[in-house]
Amino acid sequence: LALTTENAERNQVSLPRTIAADAFDALRMLARSGERFGVIVLDPPAFIKRKKDFQKGLLAYERLVGLAARLLDNPGFLVIASCSSHLGGDDFRQAFARGVRRAGREARIVGTGGQGPDHPIHPSMPETGYLKVIYGLIEER
């Protein structure tokens, strides 16, 4: 987060607001205060560290997306990453979609991403392809 501020100053653009906190608590607090944002970036820790955590973790991603989607301008951009190796891309996209619907909003996924060449994926070890990113355009229904 310090680099975000440093880069904004270096590029002479207005300083972004950054928050380092438990995402669930911070998003609820921001909702209570009536805050709205044009862009929200969520980079939570892995919610699915073991296969047995799958359902609970999937619900956590869905809840997180729902909380964030409520805080976005119309339209707004929501970026969420997952480093859970037990979460596949299809399940991640479905949790994203359910979370947005839970917030009473609509989404279009305008991009997806993964890890760069500094984190190569081994063809015989699918769990090494753990990083997933969704870039969503969120709008009112």
N, C-alpha and C positions, 0 to 999 in steps of 0.2 A: 504494500500500500504506500510505503514511503516512496518507492520508485514512481508510482502514479503521480504523486504530487510533484516530485522532482522533474519528471518529464513534462508535466503541464507548465511548470515555471520555465523550463528550458525552451519550450515551444511557444511561450507567451500566449497561452490560452487560459481561459478561466479555470480555476482550480476545481476539480471534481470533488464531490463529497464521497468519502470512503468511510466504511464502518467495519471494524473488526469485532465481531460478536457472534454469539450463537445465532445462526440464521433464523431459526424459528422464533426465538424471542425478539430479535431485532425487527423482523417483518411484522410481527403482531404489534409491537410498539409503534412502528411507523404507520401502520393502518389506524391505530387509535388516534394518532395525532393528525390524521388526514393528509399525510404526505403523498405526493405523486411524483413519478420519475419517468423520464424518456427511455432510459436504459437501466436494466438491472442485470448484473453478472453474478451468478451463483457458482461457487466452486467448493462444494461441501466435501468433507472427508468421505471415504468409502462407507456407504451404508450397508453394503453386502460384502462382508469380509469372508464369510463361509457360506456354503450352499444352504445350510439350515436357516440363514438370515434372509433368504431371498424374498419371501412375501412381506416380511416386516420392512425390509429395506426398500422394496419397490413402493410400498405405501408411503414411506418417508420421502422419496423423490416426488411422488404425486402431491403430497401435502405441501412440500416446499414450493413446487411450481404454482400450486393454487394460491398460496399466500402471496407470492411475488406478483402473479398476474393481476391480482386485485389492486396493486399499487402503481400499475403502469398507466401512462397517458394513453390517449386514443388517437393514433396508434402508438405503440411502444415496442421496444425490443427487449426480449428476455434471452439471456445466454445462460445455459446450465451445462456443467461438466460432471462426468462421473468417472471415477477411477476404480470402480468395482469390477473386478475381472469376471465375477459370476453373473453380471448383468449384460445381456446381449443388446445389440442396437435396436432390434424390433421392440423388445420389452421396454427399453428406455424411451423410445418414441411414443409408445402407447401410454406409459406413465405420464409423460409430458402432456399428451393430448387430454388425458383424464383430468389432470390437475388444472389445465386451462378451462376445461368445461366446468369443473367444480367451482371455479371462480366466476362463472357466468360470462366468459369471454370466448372468443374464437381465435384460432392460431393458424398460421401458415409457417411451416418450417422452411426457412429461406436458405439454410445451409446446415451442413453437419461437418464434423471434423474428428480428428483422432490424433494420435501421437505422431511426432515428427521423426525424422531419420535418426535422431540421437537416442530413440527408444525403439529399436527395430523389433518387429514381430517375428518370432520364430515359427516357421511353417508347421512344425510338429508340436508346438505348444500354444494352442489358441489363447490360453490365459495370459500370454504376454501381450495380447492386443486389448489391453484393459481400458485405455482412455477413450472416452466418447464425449463429444460436445454437440449440443443442439443450439442453433441460432433461430429464434422464433420471432415472427412479427405478430403481435398480439393486438386484437381490436375488440371493440364492443360488438355484441351480437346484434 
